[in-house]
């Protein structure tokens, strides 16, 4: 009898991304990091007068794929979203349409060859996506070619306890994943040159819960402890769901307030951030 493949507890979204388009319940963790990102978007928009944004690659965050840039569109910024998976991109576009928000969706088989003119966008950015790119130097060379003002790069915190525990507990090789790409030295070496300089860096997404890269309910089930997960006792399978698309749709206007109340560690001392933050960020500008 063939043994069932071991669940990917290191990067569950590789297997679970289709499920979120069917059931948009992302959970508290993903919703929290999306709202935290909005704070950085606001800062970038004001500092660099951002009118156009390129998100490439757009796949990486646990949850509904391709919606990281909804905030930008809500502010009237022109958004372009790139993905290398046709069905995922189609599903992404459907979510945007359901919210009456516009973006340009492009399928790209090679993120080191971007089919745009020089300096087409004010800002280029991505979240937890660099480790899907084989050649980081070529990618940044191309990204810098098509962006005229700033880059905002967010990657998993490889020094964090949650990241290290996940890496320790899941020893299988993951095809086409390049974890070395999230190391700061490699990112800075690839992005910085005579024209582009590092303008800021730090840690973000620092909630009081550990970095497990999947909904807490799901990790309990993977560990055989599903009985500990909070059960939905309603007849409605969507009851109690937590999803930022409901906030964008106006169905849950209090969601941001209810979620970001857990942000007290975002201003914690550096040693705390270094070991507990789920992600870190880098801002480069001309």
SVG drawing of the C-alpha trace seen along z (x, -y; Angstrom):
<svg xmlns="http://www.w3.org/2000/svg" viewBox="-28 -62 55 64">
<polyline fill="none" stroke="black" stroke-width="0.4" points="0.0,0.0 1.4,-3.4 2.0,-5.7 0.1,-9.0 2.3,-12.0 3.1,-13.9 1.2,-17.2 3.3,-20.2 3.4,-21.9 6.3,-24.1 4.4,-26.0 0.9,-24.7 -0.4,-27.3 1.4,-25.3 -1.3,-22.6 -4.2,-24.6 -4.5,-27.7 -7.4,-26.4 -9.4,-25.8 -9.4,-29.5 -11.2,-30.5 -14.0,-28.0 -14.1,-29.1 -12.5,-32.5 -12.2,-32.0 -8.5,-32.9 -8.4,-33.0 -7.0,-35.6 -3.3,-35.3 -3.6,-36.1 -6.2,-38.8 -3.9,-40.4 -0.9,-40.5 -3.0,-42.0 -4.1,-44.9 -0.6,-45.4 0.6,-45.7 -2.0,-48.5 0.0,-50.6 3.1,-50.2 1.2,-50.9 -0.1,-54.2 3.5,-55.2 4.8,-54.2 1.9,-55.9 2.6,-59.2 6.4,-59.1 6.7,-58.2 3.4,-59.6 2.5,-56.2 0.1,-56.2 0.8,-52.8 1.8,-49.4 3.2,-46.2 2.9,-43.1 5.2,-40.3 5.0,-37.5 1.6,-37.7 1.5,-34.2 3.0,-33.6 0.7,-34.6 -1.4,-32.0 -5.0,-32.6 -6.7,-33.9 -4.1,-34.4 -3.5,-37.6 -5.5,-40.0 -2.6,-41.7 -2.9,-44.8 -6.7,-45.4 -5.8,-48.3 -4.0,-50.1 -6.9,-49.8 -9.3,-51.0 -7.1,-54.2 -7.4,-54.7 -3.9,-53.5 -3.5,-51.6 -2.6,-48.0 -1.0,-45.2 -0.9,-41.7 1.4,-38.9 1.1,-35.2 2.5,-32.1 -0.5,-29.9 -3.4,-30.4 -6.2,-29.0 -5.1,-30.8 -4.9,-34.1 -8.4,-33.5 -9.8,-32.9 -7.9,-35.9 -9.5,-38.1 -12.9,-36.8 -12.4,-37.9 -11.4,-41.4 -14.5,-41.6 -16.8,-40.5 -15.5,-43.6 -15.8,-46.0 -12.1,-46.8 -10.0,-47.0 -6.5,-45.7 -4.6,-44.5 -4.0,-40.7 -1.0,-39.3 0.1,-35.7 3.9,-35.4 5.9,-32.2 9.1,-33.9 9.4,-36.6 12.9,-37.5 11.4,-38.8 8.7,-41.3 6.7,-42.5 6.6,-46.1 8.4,-49.3 11.1,-50.9 9.9,-52.7 6.2,-51.8 5.3,-51.7 5.9,-53.8 6.2,-50.9 7.1,-47.2 6.4,-44.9 5.8,-41.3 5.1,-39.4 6.5,-36.0 7.2,-35.4 11.0,-35.7 11.7,-32.0 9.7,-31.0 12.2,-32.8 15.2,-30.8 17.5,-33.6 17.2,-36.5 19.7,-38.7 17.9,-38.5 14.6,-39.2 15.7,-42.3 17.5,-43.6 14.2,-43.3 12.1,-44.7 14.3,-47.7 14.0,-48.3 10.2,-48.5 9.9,-50.5 10.8,-54.2 10.5,-55.0 10.5,-52.3 10.5,-48.6 8.8,-47.0 9.9,-43.5 8.5,-41.3 9.9,-37.9 9.5,-35.3 11.7,-36.0 14.2,-33.1 15.5,-33.9 12.0,-33.6 11.2,-30.8 8.1,-29.8 10.0,-29.6 12.8,-27.5 10.4,-25.1 8.5,-24.6 11.8,-24.1 13.0,-21.6 9.7,-19.6 9.4,-19.4 12.6,-17.9 11.2,-17.1 12.7,-19.0 10.2,-21.3 10.6,-21.5 11.2,-25.0 11.5,-26.6 14.7,-28.6 14.8,-29.4 18.1,-31.1 16.3,-34.0 14.8,-35.3 18.2,-36.0 18.7,-39.7 22.3,-39.8 21.2,-38.1 18.2,-40.4 20.3,-43.6 23.0,-42.4 20.6,-41.7 18.5,-44.9 21.0,-47.5 23.3,-49.2 24.5,-52.6 20.9,-53.9 19.0,-51.9 19.7,-52.1 18.3,-50.5 16.1,-53.1 14.6,-51.1 14.2,-47.6 12.8,-46.0 10.3,-43.5 6.5,-43.4 3.6,-41.1 4.4,-40.4 1.2,-39.1 1.2,-37.3 0.6,-33.9 3.4,-31.8 4.2,-31.7 2.7,-28.5 1.9,-29.5 -1.6,-28.0 -4.8,-28.6 -4.5,-27.5 -7.5,-25.2 -5.7,-23.4 -2.4,-22.9 -4.2,-21.3 -5.9,-18.9 -2.6,-18.1 -1.2,-17.1 -4.2,-15.0 -5.5,-17.5 -8.5,-18.7 -10.7,-18.3 -9.0,-21.3 -10.0,-23.6 -13.0,-25.9 -16.0,-24.3 -18.6,-26.1 -22.0,-25.1 -24.0,-27.1 -25.8,-25.5 -24.1,-28.1 -20.6,-26.9 -19.5,-30.5 -20.5,-31.6 -17.6,-33.0 -15.3,-33.3 -12.5,-35.8 -11.7,-37.2 -10.5,-40.6 -12.7,-40.5 -15.7,-41.0 -14.0,-44.2 -13.4,-45.4 -17.0,-44.5 -18.3,-46.6 -19.9,-43.5 -17.6,-43.7 -16.6,-47.3 -15.4,-46.5 -13.0,-43.8 -9.9,-45.9 -10.5,-47.2 -11.2,-43.7 -8.0,-42.3 -5.3,-44.9 -6.0,-45.1 -3.4,-42.4 -0.6,-44.7 1.1,-45.5 4.3,-43.6 4.8,-45.6 6.7,-48.1 8.4,-45.6 12.2,-45.8 14.5,-44.6 15.4,-41.2 11.7,-40.4 11.0,-41.3 13.9,-39.3 12.8,-36.0 9.0,-36.5 8.2,-38.5 6.7,-36.5 8.1,-38.6 10.7,-41.3 10.7,-44.0 13.1,-46.0 12.4,-49.3 14.6,-50.3 14.4,-53.6 16.2,-55.4"/>
</svg>
